[in-house]
Amino acid sequence: MSDAESPSDFDPTAQSFEPVQVFPNNEDMDLRPGADNCYKCTACDTSCPVAEVDEDFPGPKFQGPEQWRLKRKEDQAVDDSIMSCSNCMRCDNACPSSVPLSQMHNTARGEYVSEEMNKLSQEYIRNRILANYRFFAKIGSKVPRLSSAIMGNRLVREINERILGLPAEREFPAFATETFREWWSNRGGPKVRSEDKRVAYFHGCYSNFNTPEVGKAMVRVFESFGYEVVVPKQGCSGTPMFANGMLDDAKREAGITVENFSGLIDEGYDVIASCTSCSMSLKQEYPELFSMDGIEDLSAHTYEAMEYLRIHEDLHSAIEDASVDEQAYAYHAPCHARNQGLDRQAVELFRDLDGVIIEDVGDSCSGISGTYGWKKEKYENSMKIGEEMFDHMEHATGDVGMTECPTCSMQMEHGTGYDIKHPLQLLEEALVQ
């Protein structure tokens, strides 16, 4: 009889095994040992939207494990194709071995930009501007109507394409006449006080400067459930900086956010974000890439806004008792929502809301991937990636789009002409107004 047939000697309480430490503790972030978990199944490559439309892009497997193996063996420089990765992070979900592909890509991209990229090139200057949108939006929002008129002018867009490499086809998002933070200050801060139900809002750049109605909806919905909402000082989430290899900039912004949120966590506040890329950044990319006091606590206490309500409140019952005027939506789940397991939450919630038809327009990437679709040389590929989503939207019942991601909303509107709403806006309409 074989050992397999005679398990009597097996002691389930024995602690004779040694756990494998994939990432040894050291001061330098050396991800090469993690590459050894990759067994070249190519699941990541087949899930990559960029590889599907760009035959010159070698795919996530090369950008992650293969590059690290090459560097270990031959100490080669990072290949410039790393700048064609859109940072959609779909490869993380696809990998059956849990290889930290996006972490490898972020690290490789940072090394390439720091050591290989020409700092006087159009690409570098353009990428630095895109990565630091918050800085330029803060200036533009001082005179929002004038800034929007200038940036929306066709001649200006063509000049920006020649000088900066920004695609003239893209419509620059209008600045709000009142930022979210201005609105928050003018209303006098929180309207609800609570010792037990407390959240700190990470609004991000776009909800502050461009779509404050999303932040307002978030505040009103949470206050309707009895939450005390605070809005501390914060930096950019770092998402556009990760995508463009500006890791020093991202670390600076992360430091601002960690400093201003970590003390609130100690006081019983959880952190919520209305943008799935922001929540993804605080949850995953911060602790993966940076080491600073409080960063793990921030990660553990960060939630996407609707995710938080679904965990802590009986949101389905509230929706079942509500109704709105008849309306139909074509919903797109952002890639960074899928990476957090949130891709079905809006559809599952609003299908029970009286007056609403909501259709999922499929699992394809929108194609814009933050700043990827804002680059002249990537624009055509961005639109090719988005074709499936555009087609599904146009065949859906509704002619209004819905998504949690601000840049996905840009792409949805750009490709279809539909108005786009955030789920929090519909939730506000159902529960507050």
C-alpha positions as a Markdown table, in Angstrom:
| # | Residue | x | y | z |
|---|---|---|---|---|
| 1 | Met | 0.0 | 0.0 | 0.0 |
| 2 | Ser | 1.4 | 3.4 | -0.9 |
| 3 | Asp | 1.7 | 6.4 | 1.4 |
| 4 | Ala | -1.2 | 8.0 | -0.4 |
| 5 | Glu | -3.3 | 5.0 | 0.6 |
| 6 | Ser | -2.2 | 5.0 | 4.2 |
| 7 | Pro | -2.4 | 8.4 | 5.7 |
| 8 | Ser | -2.2 | 7.3 | 9.3 |
| 9 | Asp | 1.3 | 8.8 | 9.8 |
| 10 | Phe | 0.1 | 12.3 | 8.8 |
| 11 | Asp | -0.1 | 14.7 | 11.7 |
| 12 | Pro | -2.1 | 17.8 | 10.7 |
| 13 | Thr | -0.9 | 19.7 | 13.7 |
| 14 | Ala | 2.8 | 19.3 | 12.8 |
| 15 | Gln | 4.6 | 22.6 | 12.0 |
| 16 | Ser | 7.5 | 21.1 | 10.0 |
| 17 | Phe | 7.1 | 23.3 | 6.9 |
| 18 | Glu | 8.9 | 26.6 | 6.3 |
| 19 | Pro | 6.9 | 29.3 | 4.5 |
| 20 | Val | 8.4 | 30.6 | 1.3 |
| 21 | Gln | 9.2 | 34.3 | 1.4 |
| 22 | Val | 8.8 | 35.4 | -2.1 |
| 23 | Phe | 10.0 | 39.0 | -1.5 |
| 24 | Pro | 13.1 | 38.9 | 0.9 |
| 25 | Asn | 13.3 | 41.8 | 3.2 |
| 26 | Asn | 15.9 | 44.3 | 2.0 |
| 27 | Glu | 16.2 | 48.0 | 1.5 |
| 28 | Asp | 16.1 | 47.8 | -2.3 |
| 29 | Met | 12.9 | 46.7 | -3.9 |
| 30 | Asp | 14.2 | 43.7 | -5.8 |
| 31 | Leu | 11.3 | 41.9 | -7.4 |
| 32 | Arg | 13.3 | 39.4 | -9.3 |
| 33 | Pro | 12.6 | 36.5 | -6.9 |
| 34 | Gly | 8.9 | 37.0 | -7.6 |
| 35 | Ala | 9.6 | 36.5 | -11.3 |
| 36 | Asp | 10.3 | 32.8 | -10.5 |
| 37 | Asn | 6.7 | 32.2 | -9.7 |
| 38 | Cys | 5.8 | 32.9 | -13.3 |
| 39 | Tyr | 5.5 | 29.7 | -15.3 |
| 40 | Lys | 4.9 | 31.4 | -18.7 |
| 41 | Cys | 1.2 | 30.4 | -19.1 |
| 42 | Thr | 0.6 | 33.8 | -20.9 |
| 43 | Ala | -2.7 | 34.4 | -19.2 |
| 44 | Cys | -1.5 | 37.9 | -18.5 |
| 45 | Asp | -0.7 | 38.5 | -22.2 |
| 46 | Thr | -4.1 | 37.3 | -23.4 |
| 47 | Ser | -5.8 | 39.6 | -20.9 |
| 48 | Cys | -3.8 | 42.7 | -21.9 |
| 49 | Pro | -5.8 | 45.3 | -23.9 |
| 50 | Val | -2.7 | 47.0 | -25.2 |
| 51 | Ala | -1.2 | 43.8 | -26.5 |
| 52 | Glu | -4.4 | 43.0 | -28.3 |
| 53 | Val | -4.2 | 46.2 | -30.5 |
| 54 | Asp | -0.4 | 46.9 | -30.5 |
| 55 | Glu | 1.6 | 44.2 | -32.2 |
| 56 | Asp | 4.9 | 45.9 | -31.1 |
| 57 | Phe | 4.0 | 45.7 | -27.4 |
| 58 | Pro | 5.6 | 42.5 | -26.0 |
| 59 | Gly | 3.0 | 42.2 | -23.2 |
| 60 | Pro | 2.9 | 42.0 | -19.4 |
| 61 | Lys | 4.9 | 38.8 | -19.1 |
| 62 | Phe | 7.9 | 40.4 | -20.8 |
| 63 | Gln | 7.5 | 43.7 | -19.0 |
| 64 | Gly | 7.4 | 41.9 | -15.6 |
| 65 | Pro | 9.0 | 38.5 | -15.0 |
| 66 | Glu | 11.1 | 38.3 | -18.2 |
| 67 | Gln | 12.7 | 41.7 | -17.7 |
| 68 | Trp | 13.5 | 40.9 | -14.1 |
| 69 | Arg | 15.1 | 37.6 | -15.1 |
| 70 | Leu | 17.1 | 39.4 | -17.8 |
| 71 | Lys | 18.3 | 42.0 | -15.3 |
| 72 | Arg | 19.3 | 39.3 | -12.9 |
| 73 | Lys | 21.2 | 37.3 | -15.5 |
| 74 | Glu | 22.7 | 40.1 | -17.6 |
| 75 | Asp | 21.9 | 43.3 | -15.7 |
| 76 | Gln | 20.3 | 44.8 | -18.8 |
| 77 | Ala | 18.6 | 48.2 | -18.9 |
| 78 | Val | 14.8 | 48.3 | -18.8 |
| 79 | Asp | 13.3 | 48.1 | -22.3 |
| 80 | Asp | 11.5 | 51.3 | -23.5 |
| 81 | Ser | 8.4 | 49.3 | -24.3 |
| 82 | Ile | 7.5 | 49.6 | -20.6 |
| 83 | Met | 6.1 | 53.1 | -21.4 |
| 84 | Ser | 3.4 | 51.5 | -23.6 |
| 85 | Cys | 1.9 | 49.7 | -20.6 |
| 86 | Ser | -1.3 | 51.5 | -19.7 |
| 87 | Asn | -1.3 | 50.5 | -16.0 |
| 88 | Cys | -4.8 | 49.0 | -16.3 |
| 89 | Met | -3.6 | 46.2 | -14.0 |
| 90 | Arg | -5.7 | 43.5 | -15.6 |
| 91 | Cys | -2.7 | 41.2 | -15.7 |
| 92 | Asp | -2.7 | 41.0 | -11.8 |
| 93 | Asn | -6.2 | 39.5 | -11.9 |
| 94 | Ala | -5.3 | 37.2 | -14.8 |
| 95 | Cys | -2.2 | 35.6 | -13.2 |
| 96 | Pro | -3.0 | 32.2 | -11.6 |
| 97 | Ser | 0.3 | 32.3 | -9.7 |
| 98 | Ser | -0.3 | 35.8 | -8.2 |
| 99 | Val | 2.9 | 37.2 | -9.6 |
| 100 | Pro | 2.8 | 40.9 | -8.7 |
| 101 | Leu | 2.9 | 42.1 | -12.3 |
| 102 | Ser | 1.7 | 45.6 | -11.9 |
| 103 | Gln | 4.2 | 46.2 | -9.1 |
| 104 | Met | 7.0 | 45.0 | -11.3 |
| 105 | His | 5.7 | 47.2 | -14.1 |
| 106 | Asn | 5.5 | 50.3 | -11.8 |
| 107 | Thr | 9.0 | 49.6 | -10.5 |
| 108 | Ala | 10.5 | 49.0 | -14.0 |
| 109 | Arg | 8.8 | 52.1 | -15.4 |
| 110 | Gly | 10.2 | 54.2 | -12.6 |
| 111 | Glu | 13.7 | 52.9 | -13.2 |
| 112 | Tyr | 13.4 | 53.5 | -17.0 |
| 113 | Val | 12.2 | 57.1 | -16.5 |
| 114 | Ser | 14.8 | 57.8 | -13.9 |
| 115 | Glu | 17.8 | 56.3 | -15.7 |
| 116 | Glu | 17.0 | 55.9 | -19.4 |
| 117 | Met | 14.6 | 58.6 | -20.5 |
| 118 | Asn | 15.7 | 61.9 | -22.0 |
| 119 | Lys | 14.5 | 64.6 | -19.6 |
| 120 | Leu | 14.4 | 67.2 | -22.4 |
| 121 | Ser | 12.3 | 65.0 | -24.8 |
| 122 | Gln | 8.7 | 65.9 | -25.7 |
| 123 | Glu | 7.6 | 62.6 | -24.2 |
| 124 | Tyr | 9.1 | 63.2 | -20.8 |
| 125 | Ile | 7.8 | 66.8 | -20.6 |
| 126 | Arg | 4.3 | 65.8 | -21.7 |
| 127 | Asn | 4.2 | 62.8 | -19.3 |
| 128 | Arg | 5.3 | 65.0 | -16.4 |
| 129 | Ile | 2.5 | 67.4 | -17.1 |
| 130 | Leu | 0.0 | 64.6 | -17.4 |
| 131 | Ala | 1.3 | 63.0 | -14.2 |
| 132 | Asn | 1.0 | 66.2 | -12.3 |
| 133 | Tyr | -2.5 | 67.2 | -13.4 |
| 134 | Arg | -3.4 | 68.3 | -9.9 |
| 135 | Phe | -0.8 | 71.1 | -10.0 |
| 136 | Phe | -2.0 | 72.5 | -13.4 |
| 137 | Ala | -5.7 | 72.0 | -12.5 |
| 138 | Lys | -5.2 | 74.1 | -9.4 |
| 139 | Ile | -3.9 | 76.9 | -11.5 |
| 140 | Gly | -6.6 | 76.5 | -14.2 |
| 141 | Ser | -9.4 | 76.4 | -11.6 |
| 142 | Lys | -8.6 | 80.0 | -10.4 |
| 143 | Val | -10.2 | 81.3 | -13.7 |
| 144 | Pro | -12.3 | 78.2 | -14.6 |
| 145 | Arg | -14.3 | 79.7 | -17.5 |
| 146 | Leu | -11.3 | 81.3 | -19.2 |
| 147 | Ser | -9.2 | 78.1 | -18.7 |
| 148 | Ser | -11.9 | 75.9 | -20.1 |
| 149 | Ala | -12.4 | 78.2 | -23.1 |
| 150 | Ile | -8.7 | 78.3 | -23.9 |
| 151 | Met | -8.1 | 74.6 | -23.5 |
| 152 | Gly | -11.2 | 73.7 | -25.4 |
| 153 | Asn | -10.2 | 75.9 | -28.4 |
| 154 | Arg | -9.5 | 73.8 | -31.5 |
| 155 | Leu | -6.4 | 75.8 | -32.4 |
| 156 | Val | -5.0 | 75.5 | -28.9 |
| 157 | Arg | -5.6 | 71.7 | -29.0 |
| 158 | Glu | -3.7 | 71.5 | -32.3 |
| 159 | Ile | -0.8 | 73.5 | -30.9 |
| 160 | Asn | -0.7 | 71.3 | -27.9 |
| 161 | Glu | -0.5 | 68.3 | -30.1 |
| 162 | Arg | 2.5 | 69.6 | -32.0 |
| 163 | Ile | 4.3 | 71.0 | -29.0 |
| 164 | Leu | 3.3 | 68.6 | -26.2 |
| 165 | Gly | 2.1 | 65.5 | -28.0 |
| 166 | Leu | -1.4 | 65.7 | -26.6 |
| 167 | Pro | -4.0 | 64.4 | -29.2 |
| 168 | Ala | -6.0 | 67.3 | -30.7 |
| 169 | Glu | -9.0 | 64.9 | -30.9 |
| 170 | Arg | -9.4 | 64.9 | -27.1 |
| 171 | Glu | -11.8 | 67.4 | -25.6 |
| 172 | Phe | -10.2 | 68.9 | -22.5 |
| 173 | Pro | -12.5 | 68.5 | -19.5 |
| 174 | Ala | -14.1 | 71.7 | -18.3 |
| 175 | Phe | -13.1 | 73.1 | -14.9 |
| 176 | Ala | -15.9 | 73.6 | -12.4 |
| 177 | Thr | -16.8 | 77.1 | -11.5 |
| 178 | Glu | -16.6 | 76.1 | -7.8 |
| 179 | Thr | -14.3 | 73.3 | -6.7 |
| 180 | Phe | -15.5 | 70.6 | -4.3 |
| 181 | Arg | -13.2 | 71.9 | -1.6 |
| 182 | Glu | -14.6 | 75.5 | -2.1 |
| 183 | Trp | -18.1 | 74.1 | -1.8 |
| 184 | Trp | -17.1 | 72.1 | 1.3 |
| 185 | Ser | -15.6 | 75.2 | 2.9 |
| 186 | Asn | -18.6 | 77.4 | 2.0 |
| 187 | Arg | -21.1 | 74.9 | 3.5 |
| 188 | Gly | -19.1 | 75.0 | 6.8 |
| 189 | Gly | -17.8 | 71.4 | 6.7 |
| 190 | Pro | -19.7 | 68.4 | 8.2 |
| 191 | Lys | -23.5 | 68.7 | 8.8 |
| 192 | Val | -23.6 | 65.5 | 10.8 |
| 193 | Arg | -21.5 | 64.6 | 13.9 |
| 194 | Ser | -21.1 | 61.1 | 15.2 |
| 195 | Glu | -18.8 | 59.2 | 17.5 |
| 196 | Asp | -19.5 | 55.8 | 15.9 |
| 197 | Lys | -19.9 | 56.5 | 12.1 |
| 198 | Arg | -17.0 | 58.4 | 10.7 |
| 199 | Val | -15.4 | 58.6 | 7.3 |
| 200 | Ala | -12.6 | 60.7 | 5.8 |
| 201 | Tyr | -13.2 | 61.5 | 2.1 |
| 202 | Phe | -10.4 | 61.2 | -0.4 |
| 203 | His | -11.9 | 63.1 | -3.3 |
| 204 | Gly | -9.0 | 63.0 | -5.7 |
| 205 | Cys | -8.2 | 65.6 | -8.3 |
| 206 | Tyr | -11.0 | 65.2 | -10.8 |
| 207 | Ser | -13.9 | 65.3 | -8.3 |
| 208 | Asn | -12.3 | 68.4 | -6.9 |
| 209 | Phe | -11.6 | 70.4 | -10.0 |
| 210 | Asn | -13.9 | 69.0 | -12.7 |
| 211 | Thr | -16.9 | 67.1 | -11.3 |
| 212 | Pro | -17.6 | 68.4 | -7.8 |
| 213 | Glu | -21.1 | 67.1 | -8.2 |
| 214 | Val | -19.7 | 63.6 | -7.5 |
| 215 | Gly | -18.1 | 64.7 | -4.2 |
| 216 | Lys | -21.3 | 66.5 | -3.2 |
| 217 | Ala | -23.4 | 63.4 | -3.9 |
| 218 | Met | -21.0 | 61.3 | -1.8 |
| 219 | Val | -21.2 | 63.7 | 1.2 |
| 220 | Arg | -25.0 | 63.9 | 1.0 |
| 221 | Val | -25.5 | 60.1 | 0.7 |
| 222 | Phe | -23.2 | 59.3 | 3.6 |
| 223 | Glu | -24.7 | 62.0 | 5.8 |
| 224 | Ser | -28.2 | 60.6 | 5.0 |
| 225 | Phe | -27.0 | 57.3 | 6.7 |
| 226 | Gly | -25.8 | 59.3 | 9.7 |
| 227 | Tyr | -22.0 | 59.5 | 8.9 |
| 228 | Glu | -19.8 | 62.3 | 10.0 |
| 229 | Val | -17.8 | 63.2 | 6.9 |
| 230 | Val | -14.5 | 65.0 | 7.1 |
| 231 | Val | -12.3 | 66.2 | 4.1 |
| 232 | Pro | -8.7 | 66.5 | 5.2 |
| 233 | Lys | -5.8 | 68.0 | 3.2 |
| 234 | Gln | -4.6 | 65.4 | 0.7 |
| 235 | Gly | -2.3 | 64.9 | -2.3 |
| 236 | Cys | -3.0 | 63.3 | -5.6 |
| 237 | Ser | -3.6 | 59.5 | -5.3 |
| 238 | Gly | -0.5 | 59.1 | -7.5 |
| 239 | Thr | -2.3 | 57.0 | -10.2 |
| 240 | Pro | -1.1 | 59.2 | -13.1 |
| 241 | Met | 2.4 | 59.3 | -11.6 |
| 242 | Phe | 2.6 | 55.5 | -11.4 |
| 243 | Ala | 1.5 | 55.2 | -15.0 |
| 244 | Asn | 4.2 | 57.6 | -16.2 |
| 245 | Gly | 7.1 | 56.3 | -14.0 |
| 246 | Met | 7.2 | 59.4 | -11.8 |
| 247 | Leu | 7.7 | 57.5 | -8.6 |
| 248 | Asp | 9.4 | 60.4 | -6.7 |
| 249 | Asp | 6.4 | 62.5 | -7.4 |
| 250 | Ala | 4.0 | 59.8 | -6.3 |
| 251 | Lys | 5.9 | 59.2 | -3.1 |
| 252 | Arg | 5.7 | 62.9 | -2.3 |
| 253 | Glu | 1.9 | 62.9 | -2.8 |
| 254 | Ala | 1.6 | 59.7 | -0.8 |
| 255 | Gly | 3.4 | 61.3 | 2.1 |
| 256 | Ile | 1.0 | 64.2 | 2.2 |
| 257 | Thr | -2.0 | 61.8 | 2.2 |
| 258 | Val | -0.6 | 59.4 | 4.8 |
| 259 | Glu | 0.3 | 62.3 | 7.1 |
| 260 | Asn | -3.2 | 63.8 | 7.0 |
| 261 | Phe | -5.2 | 60.6 | 7.1 |
| 262 | Ser | -3.3 | 58.3 | 9.4 |
| 263 | Gly | -4.2 | 60.4 | 12.5 |
| 264 | Leu | -7.9 | 60.3 | 11.6 |
| 265 | Ile | -7.8 | 56.5 | 11.3 |
| 266 | Asp | -6.5 | 56.4 | 14.9 |
| 267 | Glu | -9.6 | 58.5 | 15.8 |
| 268 | Gly | -12.0 | 55.9 | 14.3 |
| 269 | Tyr | -12.4 | 57.2 | 10.7 |
| 270 | Asp | -12.3 | 55.0 | 7.7 |
| 271 | Val | -11.1 | 56.4 | 4.4 |
| 272 | Ile | -13.4 | 56.4 | 1.4 |
| 273 | Ala | -12.8 | 57.3 | -2.3 |
| 274 | Ser | -15.3 | 58.0 | -5.1 |
| 275 | Cys | -12.8 | 57.1 | -7.8 |
| 276 | Thr | -11.8 | 53.4 | -8.1 |
| 277 | Ser | -8.3 | 54.3 | -9.3 |
| 278 | Cys | -7.8 | 56.4 | -6.2 |
| 279 | Ser | -9.0 | 53.6 | -3.8 |
| 280 | Met | -6.8 | 51.1 | -5.8 |
| 281 | Ser | -3.8 | 53.3 | -5.4 |
| 282 | Leu | -4.2 | 53.8 | -1.6 |
| 283 | Lys | -5.1 | 50.2 | -1.0 |
| 284 | Gln | -2.5 | 48.4 | -3.2 |
| 285 | Glu | 0.1 | 50.6 | -4.9 |
| 286 | Tyr | 1.1 | 52.7 | -1.8 |
| 287 | Pro | 2.1 | 49.7 | 0.4 |
| 288 | Glu | 3.6 | 47.9 | -2.6 |
| 289 | Leu | 5.9 | 50.7 | -3.6 |
| 290 | Phe | 6.6 | 52.8 | -0.5 |
| 291 | Ser | 7.7 | 52.3 | 3.1 |
| 292 | Met | 6.5 | 55.0 | 5.5 |
| 293 | Asp | 4.8 | 55.1 | 8.9 |
| 294 | Gly | 1.0 | 54.7 | 8.6 |
| 295 | Ile | 0.9 | 53.5 | 5.0 |
| 296 | Glu | -0.3 | 50.0 | 5.9 |
| 297 | Asp | -3.1 | 51.4 | 8.2 |
| 298 | Leu | -4.2 | 53.6 | 5.4 |
| 299 | Ser | -4.3 | 50.7 | 3.0 |
| 300 | Ala | -6.3 | 48.5 | 5.4 |
| 301 | His | -8.9 | 51.3 | 6.1 |
| 302 | Thr | -9.5 | 52.5 | 2.6 |
| 303 | Tyr | -12.7 | 51.6 | 0.7 |
| 304 | Glu | -14.5 | 52.7 | -2.5 |
| 305 | Ala | -17.6 | 54.7 | -1.4 |
| 306 | Met | -20.3 | 52.3 | -2.6 |
| 307 | Glu | -18.3 | 49.3 | -1.4 |
| 308 | Tyr | -18.2 | 50.8 | 2.1 |
| 309 | Leu | -22.0 | 51.4 | 2.2 |
| 310 | Arg | -22.7 | 47.9 | 1.0 |
| 311 | Ile | -20.5 | 46.5 | 3.8 |
| 312 | His | -21.8 | 48.7 | 6.6 |
| 313 | Glu | -25.4 | 49.6 | 5.6 |
| 314 | Asp | -28.5 | 47.7 | 4.3 |
| 315 | Leu | -28.2 | 49.5 | 1.0 |
| 316 | His | -30.3 | 47.0 | -0.9 |
| 317 | Ser | -33.3 | 47.6 | 1.4 |
| 318 | Ala | -32.9 | 51.3 | 1.1 |
| 319 | Ile | -32.9 | 51.0 | -2.7 |
| 320 | Glu | -35.9 | 48.7 | -2.8 |
| 321 | Asp | -37.9 | 51.3 | -0.8 |
| 322 | Ala | -36.9 | 54.1 | -3.2 |
| 323 | Ser | -37.9 | 55.1 | -6.7 |
| 324 | Val | -36.7 | 57.6 | -9.4 |
| 325 | Asp | -38.1 | 58.9 | -12.7 |
| 326 | Glu | -37.7 | 56.3 | -15.4 |
| 327 | Gln | -34.1 | 56.2 | -16.8 |
| 328 | Ala | -31.8 | 53.7 | -18.4 |
| 329 | Tyr | -28.0 | 53.4 | -18.1 |
| 330 | Ala | -25.2 | 51.7 | -19.9 |
| 331 | Tyr | -22.7 | 50.8 | -17.2 |
| 332 | His | -19.0 | 50.2 | -17.7 |
| 333 | Ala | -16.9 | 48.7 | -14.9 |
| 334 | Pro | -13.4 | 50.3 | -14.8 |
| 335 | Cys | -10.4 | 48.0 | -14.8 |
| 336 | His | -9.4 | 49.3 | -11.4 |
| 337 | Ala | -12.9 | 48.4 | -10.1 |
| 338 | Arg | -12.5 | 44.9 | -11.4 |
| 339 | Asn | -9.1 | 44.6 | -9.6 |
| 340 | Gln | -10.9 | 45.3 | -6.3 |
| 341 | Gly | -13.8 | 42.9 | -7.1 |
| 342 | Leu | -16.2 | 45.7 | -7.5 |
| 343 | Asp | -17.1 | 45.3 | -11.2 |
| 344 | Arg | -20.7 | 44.1 | -10.6 |
| 345 | Gln | -21.7 | 46.3 | -7.6 |
| 346 | Ala | -23.6 | 49.1 | -9.5 |
| 347 | Val | -25.5 | 46.6 | -11.7 |
| 348 | Glu | -26.4 | 44.4 | -8.7 |
| 349 | Leu | -27.6 | 47.4 | -6.7 |
| 350 | Phe | -29.5 | 49.5 | -9.2 |
| 351 | Arg | -31.4 | 46.7 | -10.8 |
| 352 | Asp | -33.6 | 46.7 | -7.7 |
| 353 | Leu | -34.2 | 50.5 | -8.0 |
| 354 | Asp | -37.7 | 51.3 | -9.2 |
| 355 | Gly | -37.6 | 53.3 | -12.5 |
| 356 | Val | -34.1 | 52.3 | -13.5 |
| 357 | Ile | -32.8 | 50.0 | -16.3 |
| 358 | Ile | -29.1 | 49.3 | -16.0 |
| 359 | Glu | -27.1 | 47.2 | -18.4 |
| 360 | Asp | -23.5 | 46.0 | -18.1 |
| 361 | Val | -21.7 | 46.9 | -21.4 |
| 362 | Gly | -19.2 | 44.1 | -21.1 |
| 363 | Asp | -15.8 | 43.4 | -19.5 |
| 364 | Ser | -13.6 | 45.2 | -22.1 |
| 365 | Cys | -11.3 | 48.0 | -21.1 |
| 366 | Ser | -12.4 | 51.5 | -22.0 |
| 367 | Gly | -9.1 | 52.1 | -23.6 |
| 368 | Ile | -8.2 | 55.5 | -22.1 |
| 369 | Ser | -6.5 | 54.0 | -18.9 |
| 370 | Gly | -5.9 | 57.3 | -17.2 |
| 371 | Thr | -3.2 | 59.2 | -19.2 |
| 372 | Tyr | -2.5 | 56.5 | -21.8 |
| 373 | Gly | -5.2 | 57.8 | -24.1 |
| 374 | Trp | -4.1 | 61.4 | -23.6 |
| 375 | Lys | -0.9 | 60.7 | -25.6 |
| 376 | Lys | -0.8 | 61.4 | -29.3 |
| 377 | Glu | 1.0 | 58.2 | -30.2 |
| 378 | Lys | -1.4 | 56.1 | -28.1 |
| 379 | Tyr | -4.6 | 57.8 | -29.1 |
| 380 | Glu | -5.4 | 55.4 | -32.0 |
| 381 | Asn | -4.8 | 52.3 | -29.9 |
| 382 | Ser | -6.8 | 53.8 | -27.1 |
| 383 | Met | -9.8 | 54.1 | -29.5 |
| 384 | Lys | -9.3 | 50.6 | -30.8 |
| 385 | Ile | -9.4 | 49.2 | -27.3 |
| 386 | Gly | -12.6 | 51.1 | -26.6 |
| 387 | Glu | -14.4 | 49.9 | -29.7 |
| 388 | Glu | -16.1 | 47.0 | -28.0 |
| 389 | Met | -17.3 | 49.2 | -25.2 |
| 390 | Phe | -18.6 | 51.8 | -27.6 |
| 391 | Asp | -20.5 | 49.2 | -29.6 |
| 392 | His | -22.1 | 47.7 | -26.5 |
| 393 | Met | -23.1 | 51.2 | -25.3 |
| 394 | Glu | -24.7 | 52.1 | -28.6 |
| 395 | His | -26.8 | 48.8 | -28.5 |
| 396 | Ala | -27.8 | 49.2 | -24.9 |
| 397 | Thr | -31.3 | 50.4 | -24.0 |
| 398 | Gly | -30.1 | 53.6 | -22.3 |
| 399 | Asp | -28.3 | 56.6 | -23.8 |
| 400 | Val | -26.7 | 57.7 | -20.6 |
| 401 | Gly | -23.4 | 56.0 | -19.4 |
| 402 | Met | -22.4 | 55.2 | -15.9 |
| 403 | Thr | -19.0 | 54.5 | -14.4 |
| 404 | Glu | -16.9 | 55.2 | -11.2 |
| 405 | Cys | -13.8 | 56.2 | -13.1 |
| 406 | Pro | -13.3 | 59.8 | -14.3 |
| 407 | Thr | -11.1 | 59.0 | -17.3 |
| 408 | Cys | -13.3 | 56.1 | -18.3 |
| 409 | Ser | -16.2 | 58.6 | -18.3 |
| 410 | Met | -14.1 | 60.9 | -20.6 |
| 411 | Gln | -13.6 | 58.0 | -23.0 |
| 412 | Met | -17.3 | 56.9 | -22.9 |
| 413 | Glu | -18.5 | 60.4 | -23.7 |
| 414 | His | -15.8 | 60.8 | -26.3 |
| 415 | Gly | -16.7 | 57.6 | -28.2 |
| 416 | Thr | -20.5 | 57.8 | -28.0 |
| 417 | Gly | -21.5 | 61.3 | -27.2 |
| 418 | Tyr | -23.5 | 60.1 | -24.2 |
| 419 | Asp | -23.8 | 62.0 | -20.9 |
| 420 | Ile | -22.1 | 60.1 | -18.1 |
| 421 | Lys | -23.1 | 59.8 | -14.5 |
| 422 | His | -21.3 | 58.4 | -11.4 |
| 423 | Pro | -23.3 | 55.7 | -9.4 |
| 424 | Leu | -23.2 | 58.1 | -6.4 |
| 425 | Gln | -25.2 | 60.6 | -8.3 |
| 426 | Leu | -28.0 | 58.1 | -8.9 |
| 427 | Leu | -27.8 | 57.0 | -5.3 |
| 428 | Glu | -28.2 | 60.6 | -4.2 |
| 429 | Glu | -31.2 | 61.0 | -6.5 |
| 430 | Ala | -32.8 | 57.8 | -5.0 |
| 431 | Leu | -32.1 | 58.4 | -1.3 |
| 432 | Val | -31.6 | 62.1 | -0.7 |
| 433 | Gln | -33.4 | 64.3 | -3.2 |
